Amino acid sequence: MSSSVQRKRIRKDPAARRAEIVDTAAAIALAEGLECITLRRIAEELAVRPGLISHYFPSAEELVAEAFGSAATGELDRLLPAGPHDGRPVERLARFLDHTSGETYDAISRLWLNARHLSRYRPPLRDRVALQEADWRGRLEGLIQDGVAAGEFRTEDPLAVALQILVVLDGLSVDVNTVSPEVPAAVRRMAHHTAERELGLGEGELECAATTG
């Protein structure tokens, strides 16, 4: 049987093949949206038969959830690495807030909005969204706990502060899909101001830390 896809038979390790499928789906999710992920689309991108994709992911729902998880985890690892920490807690928090308040964060903001909307109808994605939200809360809470231990932050409830910061960031991202007037600097820096207020930092201290860290 002929096929429109030119195939070169390459046998890959199952783990490597699965990672390739997920990475391809994650790239499509970030660029075009989770709705664009289908088993056939991924097969075309990798120049393989759709049956190979369904061998690893029997349903597109599972692949969509995995693609979102991969993209969200990759961004979290870049913003708040789980391994050895580079810099003081206040510097790490300043970098995190700067990166999540700029245009470079727009793609992942769109993906989160996309995933939360679709998760109402897709249980596998809903579970993955909940898992990723817990991971982001946990990483940010851990950073705040580090700052408290180092004497740089003052709070009795690191989790509550982490949640407040994330809620502000989510609020700032709601219009990422629309063309709107330039956001005033005071609004863009709301997450910074929230963090400074709740962690006992001086006004503008995080901005200074970002430039010196």
C-alpha positions as CSV (number, residue, x, y, z in Angstrom):
1,M,0.0,0.0,0.0
2,S,1.4,3.4,-0.9
3,S,1.7,6.3,1.5
4,S,2.1,10.0,1.2
5,V,4.6,9.9,4.0
6,Q,8.2,9.0,3.0
7,R,9.5,6.6,5.6
8,K,13.0,5.6,6.4
9,R,12.9,2.6,8.7
10,I,14.8,3.5,11.9
11,R,14.4,1.3,14.9
12,K,14.7,3.4,18.1
13,D,14.8,2.5,21.7
14,P,11.2,2.6,23.1
15,A,12.1,5.2,25.7
16,A,13.8,7.4,23.0
17,R,10.9,7.0,20.6
18,R,8.3,7.9,23.3
19,A,10.3,10.9,24.3
20,E,10.5,12.0,20.6
21,I,6.7,11.7,20.3
22,V,6.1,13.7,23.5
23,D,8.7,16.4,22.5
24,T,7.1,16.8,19.1
25,A,3.6,17.1,20.6
26,A,4.8,19.6,23.2
27,A,6.3,21.8,20.5
28,I,3.0,21.8,18.6
29,A,1.1,22.6,21.8
30,L,3.3,25.6,22.4
31,A,3.2,26.9,18.9
32,E,-0.4,26.0,17.8
33,G,-2.4,24.8,20.8
34,L,-3.3,21.5,22.3
35,E,-6.3,21.1,19.9
36,C,-3.8,20.6,17.1
37,I,-2.3,17.4,18.6
38,T,-3.6,14.3,16.9
39,L,-2.0,10.9,16.4
40,R,-2.0,11.5,12.7
41,R,-0.4,14.9,13.0
42,I,2.4,13.6,15.1
43,A,2.9,10.7,12.8
44,E,3.3,13.1,9.9
45,E,5.7,15.2,11.8
46,L,7.9,12.2,12.5
47,A,7.4,10.5,9.2
48,V,6.1,7.3,10.7
49,R,2.8,5.4,10.5
50,P,0.0,6.5,12.9
51,G,0.0,3.0,14.3
52,L,3.4,3.6,15.8
53,I,2.1,6.6,17.7
54,S,-0.9,4.7,19.0
55,H,1.3,2.0,20.2
56,Y,2.8,4.4,22.7
57,F,-0.4,6.5,23.2
58,P,-3.6,4.6,22.5
59,S,-5.6,7.8,22.6
60,A,-4.9,11.4,21.6
61,E,-6.2,12.4,25.1
62,E,-3.3,10.7,26.7
63,L,-0.8,12.3,24.4
64,V,-2.3,15.8,24.9
65,A,-2.0,15.4,28.6
66,E,1.6,14.2,28.3
67,A,2.5,17.0,25.9
68,F,1.2,19.7,28.3
69,G,3.0,18.1,31.2
70,S,6.3,18.0,29.3
71,A,6.0,21.6,28.2
72,A,5.0,22.9,31.6
73,T,7.7,21.0,33.4
74,G,10.3,22.1,31.0
75,E,9.4,25.8,31.6
76,L,9.3,25.2,35.4
77,D,12.7,23.6,35.3
78,R,14.0,26.7,33.5
79,L,12.4,29.2,35.8
80,L,12.8,27.4,39.1
81,P,15.4,24.6,38.8
82,A,14.9,21.7,41.3
83,G,18.6,20.9,41.5
84,P,21.5,22.9,42.9
85,H,20.5,26.6,43.3
86,D,22.4,29.4,41.7
87,G,22.3,32.6,43.7
88,R,20.6,33.9,46.8
89,P,16.8,33.2,47.3
90,V,16.0,36.9,46.7
91,E,17.9,36.8,43.4
92,R,16.2,33.6,42.3
93,L,12.8,35.0,43.1
94,A,13.6,38.2,41.2
95,R,14.7,36.2,38.1
96,F,11.6,34.1,38.3
97,L,9.3,37.1,38.5
98,D,11.1,39.0,35.7
99,H,10.8,36.0,33.4
100,T,7.2,35.3,34.1
101,S,6.2,38.9,33.6
102,G,7.7,39.4,30.2
103,E,6.8,38.5,26.6
104,T,9.1,35.5,26.6
105,Y,6.5,33.9,29.0
106,D,3.6,34.5,26.6
107,A,3.8,31.1,24.9
108,I,3.6,29.1,28.2
109,S,0.8,31.5,29.4
110,R,-1.2,30.7,26.3
111,L,-0.6,27.0,26.9
112,W,-1.8,27.1,30.5
113,L,-5.0,29.0,29.5
114,N,-5.6,26.4,26.7
115,A,-5.0,23.5,29.1
116,R,-7.3,24.8,31.8
117,H,-10.1,25.4,29.3
118,L,-9.8,22.0,27.7
119,S,-9.4,20.2,31.0
120,R,-13.1,20.7,31.7
121,Y,-13.8,18.1,29.1
122,R,-10.7,15.9,29.2
123,P,-10.1,14.0,32.4
124,P,-6.5,13.0,31.6
125,L,-5.6,16.6,30.9
126,R,-7.5,17.7,34.1
127,D,-5.4,15.4,36.2
128,R,-2.2,16.6,34.5
129,V,-3.1,20.3,35.0
130,A,-3.7,19.6,38.7
131,L,-0.3,17.9,39.0
132,Q,1.5,20.7,37.3
133,E,-0.2,23.3,39.5
134,A,1.0,21.4,42.5
135,D,4.5,21.3,41.1
136,W,4.6,25.0,40.5
137,R,3.3,25.8,43.9
138,G,5.7,23.4,45.5
139,R,8.8,24.8,43.7
140,L,7.8,28.4,44.6
141,E,7.0,27.5,48.2
142,G,10.4,25.8,48.5
143,L,12.2,28.9,47.2
144,I,10.3,31.1,49.7
145,Q,11.2,28.6,52.5
146,D,14.9,28.9,51.5
147,G,14.6,32.7,51.7
148,V,13.0,32.5,55.2
149,A,15.8,30.1,56.4
150,A,18.4,32.5,55.0
151,G,16.9,35.4,56.8
152,E,16.0,37.2,53.5
153,F,12.2,36.7,53.6
154,R,9.8,37.1,56.5
155,T,6.6,35.1,56.4
156,E,4.9,32.5,58.6
157,D,3.1,30.9,55.6
158,P,5.3,30.4,52.5
159,L,2.6,28.4,50.8
160,A,0.1,31.3,51.1
161,V,2.6,33.7,49.7
162,A,3.4,31.3,46.8
163,L,-0.3,31.1,46.0
164,Q,-0.8,34.8,46.1
165,I,2.1,35.3,43.6
166,L,0.9,32.6,41.3
167,V,-2.7,34.0,41.3
168,V,-1.3,37.5,40.3
169,L,0.7,35.9,37.5
170,D,-2.4,34.0,36.3
171,G,-4.4,37.2,36.4
172,L,-1.8,39.1,34.4
173,S,-1.8,36.4,31.7
174,V,-5.6,36.3,31.0
175,D,-5.4,38.7,28.1
176,V,-2.3,37.2,26.5
177,N,-4.5,36.0,23.5
178,T,-5.9,39.5,22.8
179,V,-4.5,42.7,21.4
180,S,-4.7,45.2,24.2
181,P,-3.0,48.6,25.0
182,E,0.4,48.4,26.6
183,V,0.1,47.4,30.2
184,P,1.3,50.1,32.6
185,A,4.5,49.3,34.5
186,A,2.7,49.4,37.8
187,V,0.4,46.6,36.6
188,R,3.3,44.6,35.0
189,R,5.1,44.7,38.4
190,M,2.1,43.6,40.5
191,A,3.6,40.2,41.2
192,H,6.9,41.9,42.3
193,H,5.0,44.2,44.6
194,T,2.9,41.4,46.0
195,A,6.1,39.4,46.8
196,E,7.8,42.4,48.4
197,R,4.9,43.2,50.6
198,E,4.2,39.6,51.7
199,L,7.9,38.7,52.3
200,G,8.9,41.8,54.2
201,L,11.1,43.3,51.4
202,G,11.5,46.9,50.6
203,E,9.9,48.5,47.6
204,G,12.0,47.9,44.5
205,E,14.2,45.4,46.3
206,L,13.4,42.6,43.9
207,E,14.2,44.8,40.9
208,C,17.6,45.6,42.4
209,A,18.2,41.9,43.1
210,A,17.5,41.0,39.5
211,T,20.2,43.5,38.2
212,T,22.8,42.5,40.8
213,G,22.2,38.7,40.9
